[in-house]
Amino acid sequence: MNRISSRTPLAALVALAMLTTSNLATAQSARNTDAPPPTLPAAVATAPAKPTPDMQKVLDALAGLGGKPIETLTAAQARLQPSAADGAKAAMRMQGMSATPDASVITQDIPYGSHRRQFARIYKPGKPIGNRAMPVIVYYHGGGWVIATVDTYDAAPRMLAKELNAIVVSVEYRPAPEFKFPAQHDDAAAAYRWTLANAASWGGDPTKIAIAGESAGGNLAVATTIFARDNMLTMPRHVLAVYPIANTGSTLPSRMDSANAKPLNGAMLNWFGHYYQNSMADAKDTRLNLVAANLRGLPPVTIINAQIDPLRSDGDTLTAALKEAGVKVEQKTYMGVTHEFFGMAKVVRGAKDANMLAVKKLKTEFAKKPMKR
């Protein structure tokens, strides 16, 4: 909790006031991808931590692609900008590596709903190990519920399928502002229920299921687990939440120290809220503000964070809330890396380490007996 005393410098008070509205839009957009972006929040004069050399190479490669600041664009324009994944691929090519996806993992797109964005990309090892039904991981991509797709977030589900000899169900969902909150959460829950019903037909074992996600998808991973508990569905063995959105408070430490970070900054949090929320009241909904949700009875959770990320404190506070609820949780913050680093294992050492931690945790939980209610 931030404490303000009579000795707090005026500049700090001004900065804190700026942060009070830095991640919540003052007015929400129309349900139109051409709706104008929100007014930019006042600048916060803080410099983020220094990235590791390998992380900096990716940031430089991303900058070289000429993208415009997301927070200044409409949703339609933002969806055309180069992503952090594009930056990682550019860095790979600069280092003489192939940026072509690993062909040892095959994919198939299957609809789970009637809308064109309600489908899942099923990742499977091209040559599965053994004859047993494979474990299943439901994965939700990031993008603030506004930008990005399963194409953008290909690296993590592909890696998990290969390393765990598992089926990974990467869920596409309807985006905002065309579909406002809670459409994305509804789709995430529907896709999880659909996966339970169909996993066996893909060669999966629906009793060995886990949930994972990055950023907005990390939020969906935890929120969907709560949905499964409340609706008496098969519970996942484990939850992997990578830099999840979990706390809609605006004065968290990372909101200040990483306000000017790249590729995600504080102004972008405000921008996302402008497009996905119906009203300011949505920020209080426990599907978004996970730290205020009933977290009791959830399976073990692994939370992975980046040091240079305005969402770092979300992971810290969610970890504390899970522990208070009696949930087994492990949280690790990787130093010198930024938001979106998890899918950059070929060029960022911290990402490789984070991937291996995730694999280890999931492998351990898949080896255990199913969780009893």
C-alpha positions as CSV (number, residue, x, y, z in Angstrom):
1,M,0.0,0.0,0.0
2,N,1.3,3.5,-0.8
3,R,1.5,5.8,2.2
4,I,1.4,9.6,1.9
5,S,2.9,11.7,4.6
6,S,3.2,15.5,5.1
7,R,6.8,15.1,3.9
8,T,5.9,13.5,0.6
9,P,7.4,15.8,-2.2
10,L,4.9,17.7,-4.3
11,A,6.3,16.0,-7.4
12,A,5.5,12.6,-5.9
13,L,2.0,13.6,-5.1
14,V,1.5,14.9,-8.6
15,A,2.8,11.6,-10.0
16,L,0.5,9.6,-7.7
17,A,-2.4,11.6,-8.9
18,M,-1.5,10.9,-12.5
19,L,-1.3,7.2,-11.8
20,T,-4.8,7.3,-10.2
21,T,-6.2,7.5,-13.7
22,S,-3.3,6.0,-15.7
23,N,-4.9,2.6,-16.3
24,L,-8.6,3.3,-16.3
25,A,-10.1,5.3,-19.1
26,T,-12.3,8.3,-18.1
27,A,-14.8,7.4,-20.8
28,Q,-15.2,4.2,-22.7
29,S,-15.2,3.9,-26.5
30,A,-18.0,3.1,-28.8
31,R,-18.2,-0.4,-30.2
32,N,-16.3,0.6,-33.2
33,T,-12.7,-0.1,-34.2
34,D,-12.4,3.4,-35.6
35,A,-13.5,5.1,-32.3
36,P,-10.9,7.6,-31.3
37,P,-8.3,6.8,-28.6
38,P,-8.6,8.3,-25.1
39,T,-6.8,11.4,-24.1
40,L,-3.3,10.6,-23.2
41,P,-2.6,10.7,-19.4
42,A,-0.1,13.1,-18.0
43,A,3.4,11.9,-18.4
44,V,5.2,10.3,-15.5
45,A,8.9,11.1,-15.3
46,T,10.3,7.7,-14.4
47,A,12.8,5.6,-16.3
48,P,12.3,1.8,-16.4
49,A,15.0,-0.6,-15.4
50,K,17.8,-1.4,-17.8
51,P,17.1,-4.5,-20.0
52,T,19.6,-7.3,-20.4
53,P,21.6,-7.1,-23.6
54,D,19.6,-9.8,-25.3
55,M,16.3,-8.2,-24.3
56,Q,17.6,-4.8,-25.6
57,K,18.3,-6.4,-29.0
58,V,14.7,-7.4,-29.3
59,L,13.5,-4.0,-28.3
60,D,15.8,-2.4,-30.9
61,A,14.6,-4.8,-33.5
62,L,11.0,-4.0,-32.7
63,A,11.8,-0.2,-32.9
64,G,13.4,-0.8,-36.3
65,L,10.0,-2.1,-37.6
66,G,8.6,1.4,-37.4
67,G,5.5,0.9,-35.3
68,K,3.5,3.8,-34.0
69,P,2.7,4.3,-30.3
70,I,-0.4,2.1,-29.6
71,E,-1.9,4.6,-27.2
72,T,-2.2,7.2,-30.0
73,L,-4.1,5.0,-32.4
74,T,-7.6,3.6,-32.9
75,A,-8.1,-0.1,-32.3
76,A,-8.2,-0.7,-36.1
77,Q,-4.8,1.1,-36.6
78,A,-3.3,-0.6,-33.5
79,R,-4.1,-4.1,-34.9
80,L,-1.8,-3.3,-37.9
81,Q,1.2,-2.4,-35.9
82,P,4.2,-4.7,-35.5
83,S,4.0,-6.8,-32.3
84,A,6.7,-7.8,-29.8
85,A,6.6,-11.2,-31.4
86,D,7.5,-9.5,-34.7
87,G,10.4,-7.8,-32.9
88,A,11.6,-11.2,-31.6
89,K,11.5,-12.7,-35.1
90,A,13.4,-9.7,-36.5
91,A,16.1,-10.2,-33.8
92,M,16.3,-13.9,-34.7
93,R,16.8,-13.1,-38.4
94,M,19.5,-10.5,-37.5
95,Q,21.3,-13.3,-35.6
96,G,21.1,-15.7,-38.5
97,M,18.3,-17.8,-37.0
98,S,15.2,-19.0,-38.8
99,A,12.0,-17.4,-37.6
100,T,9.9,-20.2,-39.1
101,P,7.7,-22.0,-36.6
102,D,8.8,-25.4,-35.4
103,A,7.3,-27.8,-37.9
104,S,7.5,-30.8,-35.5
105,V,4.3,-29.4,-33.9
106,I,1.2,-29.4,-36.1
107,T,-1.9,-27.3,-35.8
108,Q,-5.6,-27.4,-36.7
109,D,-8.2,-24.6,-36.3
110,I,-11.6,-25.8,-35.0
111,P,-14.6,-23.6,-34.1
112,Y,-16.1,-23.7,-30.7
113,G,-18.8,-21.0,-31.4
114,S,-20.6,-19.4,-34.3
115,H,-18.6,-16.2,-34.5
116,R,-15.5,-16.2,-36.8
117,R,-13.3,-15.4,-33.9
118,Q,-14.7,-18.2,-31.7
119,F,-12.2,-20.9,-32.7
120,A,-9.3,-22.7,-31.2
121,R,-5.9,-23.6,-32.7
122,I,-5.1,-27.1,-31.6
123,Y,-1.4,-27.8,-31.3
124,K,-0.2,-31.4,-31.3
125,P,3.2,-33.0,-31.5
126,G,3.6,-34.3,-35.1
127,K,5.1,-37.5,-33.6
128,P,3.7,-38.0,-30.1
129,I,5.8,-39.9,-27.6
130,G,4.0,-43.1,-26.5
131,N,0.5,-44.4,-27.1
132,R,-1.2,-42.9,-24.1
133,A,-3.7,-40.0,-24.3
134,M,-1.8,-36.7,-24.0
135,P,-2.3,-34.0,-21.3
136,V,-4.2,-31.0,-22.4
137,I,-3.4,-27.3,-21.9
138,V,-6.0,-24.6,-22.6
139,Y,-4.0,-21.4,-23.5
140,Y,-5.3,-17.8,-23.7
141,H,-3.4,-15.2,-25.7
142,G,-2.7,-11.6,-24.6
143,G,-3.3,-8.3,-26.3
144,G,-5.4,-6.4,-23.7
145,W,-8.6,-8.0,-25.2
146,V,-8.3,-5.5,-28.1
147,I,-5.3,-6.4,-30.3
148,A,-3.4,-9.6,-31.2
149,T,-4.5,-13.1,-32.1
150,V,-3.5,-16.7,-31.8
151,D,-1.1,-16.0,-34.7
152,T,0.7,-13.3,-32.6
153,Y,1.0,-15.7,-29.7
154,D,2.2,-18.8,-31.4
155,A,5.5,-19.3,-29.6
156,A,4.3,-20.4,-26.2
157,P,1.6,-22.9,-27.1
158,R,3.9,-24.4,-29.7
159,M,6.7,-24.7,-27.1
160,L,4.4,-26.3,-24.5
161,A,3.0,-28.8,-27.0
162,K,6.5,-29.9,-27.9
163,E,8.1,-29.9,-24.4
164,L,5.2,-31.6,-22.6
165,N,4.1,-34.0,-25.4
166,A,0.8,-32.3,-24.9
167,I,-2.2,-31.0,-26.8
168,V,-2.4,-27.2,-26.5
169,V,-5.7,-25.5,-27.2
170,S,-5.0,-21.9,-28.1
171,V,-8.2,-20.0,-27.8
172,E,-9.2,-17.2,-30.0
173,Y,-12.0,-14.9,-28.7
174,R,-14.1,-12.0,-29.8
175,P,-12.2,-8.7,-29.4
176,A,-13.1,-5.4,-28.0
177,P,-14.3,-2.8,-28.8
178,E,-16.7,-4.7,-31.1
179,F,-17.4,-7.0,-28.1
180,K,-17.0,-5.4,-24.7
181,F,-16.3,-7.1,-21.4
182,P,-17.3,-9.8,-20.4
183,A,-17.5,-11.2,-23.9
184,Q,-13.8,-12.4,-23.8
185,H,-14.4,-14.1,-20.4
186,D,-17.6,-15.7,-21.7
187,D,-15.7,-17.1,-24.7
188,A,-12.8,-18.3,-22.5
189,A,-15.2,-20.2,-20.3
190,A,-17.1,-21.6,-23.3
191,A,-13.9,-22.8,-24.9
192,Y,-12.8,-24.5,-21.7
193,R,-16.1,-26.4,-21.4
194,W,-15.8,-27.3,-25.1
195,T,-12.3,-28.6,-24.6
196,L,-13.4,-30.9,-21.8
197,A,-16.1,-32.3,-24.1
198,N,-13.8,-32.8,-27.1
199,A,-10.2,-33.4,-25.8
200,A,-10.5,-37.2,-26.0
201,S,-11.4,-37.1,-29.7
202,W,-8.1,-35.3,-30.3
203,G,-6.1,-37.9,-28.4
204,G,-6.1,-35.9,-25.2
205,D,-6.8,-36.9,-21.6
206,P,-9.5,-34.5,-20.2
207,T,-8.6,-35.5,-16.6
208,K,-5.1,-34.2,-17.2
209,I,-5.9,-30.6,-18.1
210,A,-4.2,-27.3,-17.2
211,I,-4.9,-23.7,-18.0
212,A,-2.3,-21.1,-19.1
213,G,-2.2,-17.6,-20.5
214,E,-0.2,-14.5,-21.0
215,S,-1.1,-10.9,-20.0
216,A,-4.9,-10.5,-20.6
217,G,-4.8,-14.3,-21.2
218,G,-3.2,-14.8,-17.8
219,N,-6.2,-13.1,-16.4
220,L,-8.5,-15.3,-18.4
221,A,-6.6,-18.4,-17.2
222,V,-7.3,-17.6,-13.5
223,A,-10.9,-16.3,-14.2
224,T,-11.8,-19.4,-16.1
225,T,-10.4,-21.6,-13.3
226,I,-12.8,-19.8,-10.9
227,F,-15.6,-20.4,-13.4
228,A,-14.8,-24.1,-13.5
229,R,-14.9,-24.3,-9.7
230,D,-18.2,-22.5,-9.5
231,N,-19.8,-24.5,-12.2
232,M,-18.6,-27.9,-11.0
233,L,-16.5,-28.6,-14.1
234,T,-13.3,-30.6,-14.2
235,M,-10.7,-28.5,-12.5
236,P,-7.4,-27.9,-14.1
237,R,-4.4,-29.6,-12.5
238,H,-2.4,-26.4,-12.7
239,V,-2.7,-22.7,-13.7
240,L,0.1,-20.9,-15.4
241,A,-0.4,-17.1,-15.4
242,V,2.3,-15.2,-17.2
243,Y,2.3,-11.4,-16.4
244,P,-1.5,-11.6,-15.8
245,I,-3.8,-8.6,-15.5
246,A,-5.0,-9.1,-11.9
247,N,-5.3,-5.8,-10.1
248,T,-7.1,-2.7,-11.4
249,G,-5.6,-0.5,-8.7
250,S,-3.7,2.4,-10.2
251,T,-1.1,3.1,-7.6
252,L,0.8,-0.2,-7.7
253,P,4.6,0.1,-7.6
254,S,5.1,-1.2,-11.1
255,R,2.6,1.3,-12.5
256,M,5.1,4.0,-11.5
257,D,8.6,2.4,-12.1
258,S,7.5,0.9,-15.5
259,A,5.2,3.7,-16.6
260,N,7.5,4.3,-19.6
261,A,8.5,0.7,-20.3
262,K,8.4,-0.9,-23.7
263,P,6.6,-2.7,-25.3
264,L,3.9,-2.1,-22.7
265,N,3.6,1.2,-20.9
266,G,1.1,2.9,-18.5
267,A,-0.6,4.9,-21.2
268,M,-1.4,1.7,-23.0
269,L,-3.2,0.3,-19.9
270,N,-5.4,3.3,-20.1
271,W,-5.9,2.8,-23.8
272,F,-7.0,-0.9,-23.4
273,G,-9.5,0.0,-20.7
274,H,-11.0,2.7,-22.9
275,Y,-11.8,0.0,-25.6
276,Y,-12.8,-3.1,-23.6
277,Q,-14.7,-1.6,-20.7
278,N,-18.4,-0.7,-20.9
279,S,-18.0,1.7,-18.0
280,M,-15.6,2.5,-15.1
281,A,-17.6,0.1,-13.0
282,D,-16.2,-2.8,-14.9
283,A,-12.8,-2.3,-13.3
284,K,-14.3,-3.5,-10.0
285,D,-15.6,-6.8,-11.4
286,T,-13.7,-9.6,-9.9
287,R,-13.2,-11.2,-13.2
288,L,-10.8,-8.3,-14.0
289,N,-9.8,-7.4,-10.5
290,L,-8.8,-10.9,-9.6
291,V,-7.2,-9.9,-6.3
292,A,-10.7,-9.2,-4.9
293,A,-12.2,-12.5,-6.2
294,N,-12.9,-15.6,-4.1
295,L,-9.8,-17.6,-4.8
296,R,-10.4,-20.5,-2.4
297,G,-10.2,-24.1,-3.7
298,L,-8.1,-23.3,-6.8
299,P,-5.4,-25.7,-8.0
300,P,-1.7,-24.8,-7.7
301,V,-0.7,-21.6,-9.6
302,T,2.6,-20.5,-11.1
303,I,2.9,-16.8,-11.8
304,I,5.7,-15.5,-14.0
305,N,6.5,-11.8,-14.2
306,A,8.9,-9.5,-16.0
307,Q,10.8,-6.8,-14.0
308,I,10.3,-4.1,-16.7
309,D,6.5,-4.3,-16.9
310,P,3.7,-2.1,-15.5
311,L,1.8,-5.4,-14.7
312,R,4.6,-6.7,-12.5
313,S,2.8,-5.7,-9.3
314,D,-0.4,-7.5,-10.5
315,G,1.6,-10.7,-10.2
316,D,2.9,-9.7,-6.7
317,T,-0.6,-8.8,-5.4
318,L,-2.3,-11.8,-6.9
319,T,0.3,-14.1,-5.3
320,A,-0.4,-12.6,-2.0
321,A,-4.2,-13.0,-2.5
322,L,-3.8,-16.6,-3.5
323,K,-1.7,-17.4,-0.5
324,E,-4.3,-15.7,1.8
325,A,-6.9,-18.0,0.2
326,G,-4.9,-21.1,0.9
327,V,-3.8,-21.8,-2.6
328,K,-0.4,-23.2,-3.4
329,V,1.4,-20.6,-5.5
330,E,4.9,-19.9,-6.8
331,Q,5.7,-16.5,-8.3
332,K,9.0,-15.6,-10.0
333,T,10.0,-12.3,-11.5
334,Y,12.7,-12.4,-14.2
335,M,15.1,-9.5,-14.1
336,G,16.1,-7.3,-17.0
337,V,13.2,-8.5,-19.3
338,T,10.0,-6.8,-20.4
339,H,6.3,-7.6,-20.9
340,E,5.9,-10.2,-23.7
341,F,9.3,-11.8,-23.1
342,F,7.9,-15.3,-22.5
343,G,7.6,-16.1,-26.2
344,M,11.2,-15.0,-27.0
345,A,13.1,-18.1,-25.7
346,K,15.2,-18.3,-28.9
347,V,16.8,-14.9,-28.4
348,V,16.3,-14.0,-24.7
349,R,17.8,-16.2,-22.0
350,G,15.3,-15.1,-19.3
351,A,12.5,-16.3,-21.6
352,K,14.1,-19.7,-22.0
353,D,14.5,-20.0,-18.2
354,A,10.8,-19.0,-17.7
355,N,9.7,-21.5,-20.3
356,M,11.6,-24.3,-18.5
357,L,10.1,-23.3,-15.1
358,A,6.6,-23.5,-16.7
359,V,7.3,-26.9,-18.2
360,K,8.7,-28.3,-15.0
361,K,5.6,-27.1,-13.0
362,L,3.1,-28.5,-15.5
363,K,5.0,-31.8,-15.9
364,T,5.0,-32.3,-12.1
365,E,1.2,-31.6,-11.8
366,F,0.3,-33.9,-14.8
367,A,2.2,-36.7,-13.1
368,K,0.0,-36.5,-10.0
369,K,-3.4,-38.0,-9.4
370,P,-6.5,-35.8,-10.3
371,M,-7.5,-33.1,-7.8
372,K,-10.4,-34.1,-5.6
373,R,-13.2,-31.8,-4.8
